[in-house]
Amino acid sequence: MEIGLASLGDVLPDPVTEQLPSDARRHRSIVERCVEAEQLGFDNVHLGEHHGSGYQLSAPPVVLAAVGERTNRIRLSTGVTLVANLDPVRVAEDYATLDCLTGGRGPRSWPARATTSPVPSSLGPGPASFQQLFAEHVQLLVRLLGEEGGDPYGRGPAPAARSLHRPAPAGPDRCRCGSAVARRATPWRWPARLGLPLMLPSGNFAPIEAFAPWPKSCRTAWAEAGHAGRPALQPATPCPG
């Protein structure tokens, strides 16, 4: 069993002064809590990405890099990365760079647990195109993690100078898909077909019954795709922090 610290960067008032901390203080506090987590023996930290909402963390790789410079052992992860609204090649570059700087401490969930919740349209697609882009970008991330050669956009051989640093170790097993809420009666099957583990949140996002069909559907799609064993289904309980 692994024990991790998860933070979505909630912007909350100080419980004593009832004053909101400054942006600088809030970011510094997140770094300090992650350093303390390593000192207390935690296995990993997970920092969730949000934009245009009541959460502080809009640039997890930057904050994780600061944590990496202050720690030696703890694994560094997102929880989640909004890949539908981002350039997946740039996402891979950012987290591969983090991995290089920290001696490969990006965990199996590198570089993206990806959520179904769309962010403001100012950052990219709206809900209408979100699901399609999400699936396309995750599949591209799997390719980037698992292939040493070839252009990431499928246009031919890789250029002589690659900007994507290879994580250590490379491989699609470092990517997981996650869902914030059970939006569909029929759960996703394509992550299991790709061989990706699935992360589901706790019942505070939706009634626990809403997630009941997901494990069976994932296991069926996993077996139909010819993968050995059983798919990993990971529960997650985000906490204010």
C-alpha positions in Angstrom: 0.0 0.0 0.0 1.2 3.5 -0.8 0.2 6.7 1.1 0.1 10.0 -0.8 -0.7 13.6 -0.3 -3.2 15.1 -2.7 -3.9 18.8 -3.1 -6.2 20.6 -5.5 -4.8 24.0 -4.3 -8.0 25.1 -2.6 -8.1 28.8 -1.9 -9.3 28.8 1.7 -9.1 31.5 4.4 -6.8 31.1 7.3 -8.7 29.3 10.1 -7.4 31.7 12.7 -7.3 35.1 11.0 -10.0 34.3 8.4 -7.9 36.1 5.8 -7.1 34.7 2.4 -3.4 34.1 1.9 -1.7 35.8 -1.0 -1.0 33.8 -4.2 2.7 33.7 -3.3 2.1 32.4 0.2 -0.4 29.8 -1.0 2.0 28.4 -3.6 4.8 28.4 -1.0 2.6 26.6 1.5 1.9 23.8 -1.0 5.6 23.3 -1.6 6.2 23.2 2.2 3.4 20.7 2.8 4.9 18.4 0.1 8.4 18.6 1.8 6.8 17.7 5.1 5.0 14.8 3.5 8.4 13.3 2.5 9.7 13.9 6.0 6.7 12.0 7.4 7.3 9.0 5.1 4.6 9.6 2.5 5.2 7.8 -0.8 4.0 10.4 -3.3 2.3 13.8 -3.8 -0.4 14.6 -6.4 -1.2 18.2 -7.4 -4.3 18.8 -9.4 -4.6 21.3 -12.3 -7.4 23.9 -12.4 -8.1 27.0 -14.3 -10.6 29.8 -13.8 -12.0 28.4 -10.5 -11.5 28.6 -6.8 -8.3 26.6 -6.8 -4.7 27.8 -6.9 -2.9 25.2 -8.9 -2.9 26.2 -12.6 0.7 25.1 -13.3 1.4 21.8 -11.5 4.7 21.0 -13.3 6.2 24.3 -12.1 5.2 23.6 -8.5 6.3 20.0 -8.7 9.7 21.2 -9.9 10.0 23.4 -6.8 9.1 20.4 -4.7 11.6 18.2 -6.5 14.4 20.6 -5.6 13.5 20.4 -1.9 13.0 16.6 -1.7 15.0 13.4 -2.5 12.6 10.5 -2.5 9.0 11.3 -2.8 7.3 10.6 -6.1 5.8 13.6 -8.0 2.5 13.4 -9.8 -0.4 15.4 -11.2 -3.8 14.7 -9.9 -5.0 15.6 -12.6 -3.7 17.1 -15.9 -6.4 18.6 -18.2 -5.0 17.1 -21.4 -8.1 17.9 -23.5 -7.3 21.6 -23.2 -3.6 21.4 -23.6 -1.1 20.5 -26.3 -0.2 16.8 -25.4 3.3 17.1 -26.8 4.0 20.1 -24.6 2.5 18.2 -21.6 4.9 15.3 -22.3 7.8 17.7 -22.6 7.0 19.5 -19.3 6.7 16.3 -17.3 9.6 14.6 -19.0 11.8 17.6 -18.1 10.6 17.3 -14.5 11.4 13.6 -14.6 14.9 14.4 -15.8 15.5 17.0 -13.1 14.4 14.7 -10.3 16.1 11.5 -11.3 12.9 9.8 -12.6 10.7 10.5 -9.7 7.6 10.9 -11.9 5.4 8.0 -10.8 3.3 5.6 -12.9 0.7 8.3 -13.3 3.2 10.5 -15.3 2.3 12.6 -17.0 -1.4 12.8 -16.9 -4.3 11.6 -15.0 -7.0 13.3 -17.1 -10.4 14.5 -15.9 -13.7 14.7 -17.8 -14.4 18.2 -16.5 -14.0 20.9 -19.1 -12.2 24.1 -18.2 -13.2 27.6 -19.4 -13.4 28.0 -23.2 -10.6 30.6 -23.0 -8.2 27.7 -22.7 -9.5 25.7 -25.6 -12.4 23.5 -26.4 -15.9 23.6 -24.9 -17.9 20.6 -23.8 -19.0 19.7 -27.3 -15.5 18.7 -28.5 -14.1 17.8 -25.1 -14.6 14.1 -25.1 -13.1 13.6 -28.6 -10.0 15.7 -27.9 -9.6 14.0 -24.5 -9.4 10.6 -26.2 -7.1 11.8 -29.0 -4.7 13.6 -26.6 -4.5 10.6 -24.2 -3.7 8.3 -27.1 -1.0 10.6 -28.3 0.5 10.7 -24.8 0.6 6.9 -24.8 2.5 7.0 -28.1 4.9 9.6 -26.8 5.6 7.6 -23.7 6.0 4.3 -25.5 7.8 5.1 -28.7 11.5 6.1 -29.1 11.2 7.2 -32.7 8.8 8.7 -35.1 7.2 12.2 -35.3 4.6 12.5 -32.5 2.0 13.8 -35.0 2.5 10.8 -37.3 4.0 12.8 -40.2 7.1 10.6 -40.6 10.5 10.0 -39.0 11.5 11.9 -36.0 13.7 15.1 -36.6 17.3 14.9 -35.6 16.8 17.1 -32.6 14.0 15.9 -30.4 12.5 18.3 -27.8 10.9 15.4 -25.9 13.2 14.1 -23.2 12.8 10.5 -22.5 11.4 9.8 -19.0 13.1 7.1 -16.9 11.8 4.6 -17.6 9.7 5.3 -20.6 6.5 3.4 -21.2 2.7 3.8 -21.4 2.3 2.3 -17.9 3.2 5.8 -16.5 -0.1 7.2 -17.8 -3.5 6.8 -16.1 -7.0 8.1 -17.1 -9.2 9.6 -14.4 -12.8 10.7 -14.2 -14.1 13.4 -11.9 -17.7 12.3 -12.1 -19.7 9.5 -13.7 -21.3 11.4 -16.5 -22.4 8.6 -18.7 -24.6 5.5 -18.1 -22.1 3.6 -20.2 -18.6 4.1 -18.9 -15.5 4.6 -21.0 -14.1 1.5 -22.7 -11.3 3.0 -24.7 -8.8 3.6 -21.8 -9.0 -0.1 -21.0 -8.5 -1.0 -24.7 -5.3 1.1 -24.6 -4.2 -0.8 -21.5 -4.5 2.2 -19.2 -5.4 2.0 -15.5 -8.4 4.0 -14.5 -8.7 6.4 -11.5 -12.1 7.0 -9.9 -12.7 9.6 -7.2 -14.5 8.9 -3.9 -18.2 9.2 -3.4 -18.0 13.0 -2.6 -18.1 13.7 -6.4 -21.2 11.6 -7.0 -23.2 8.8 -5.3 -21.1 5.7 -5.1 -23.7 3.8 -7.1 -23.0 6.0 -10.1 -19.5 4.4 -10.4 -20.7 0.8 -10.0 -20.8 0.0 -13.8 -17.3 1.2 -14.4 -15.2 -1.7 -13.1 -17.2 -4.3 -15.0 -17.0 -2.3 -18.2 -13.3 -1.7 -17.9 -12.6 -5.4 -17.2 -14.6 -6.4 -20.2 -12.9 -4.0 -22.6 -9.5 -5.0 -21.1 -10.1 -8.6 -21.8 -11.5 -8.0 -25.3 -8.3 -6.1 -26.2 -6.2 -9.1 -25.2 -4.4 -7.6 -22.2 -3.1 -10.0 -19.6 -4.3 -9.9 -16.0 -6.9 -7.4 -14.8 -7.0 -3.6 -15.2 -5.9 -1.4 -12.3 -8.8 0.6 -10.8 -7.4 3.2 -8.5 -9.6 5.1 -6.0 -8.7 8.6 -5.1 -9.9 10.9 -2.4 -8.9 14.6 -3.0 -8.5 16.6 0.2 -8.3 20.3 0.7 -4.7 21.3 1.2 
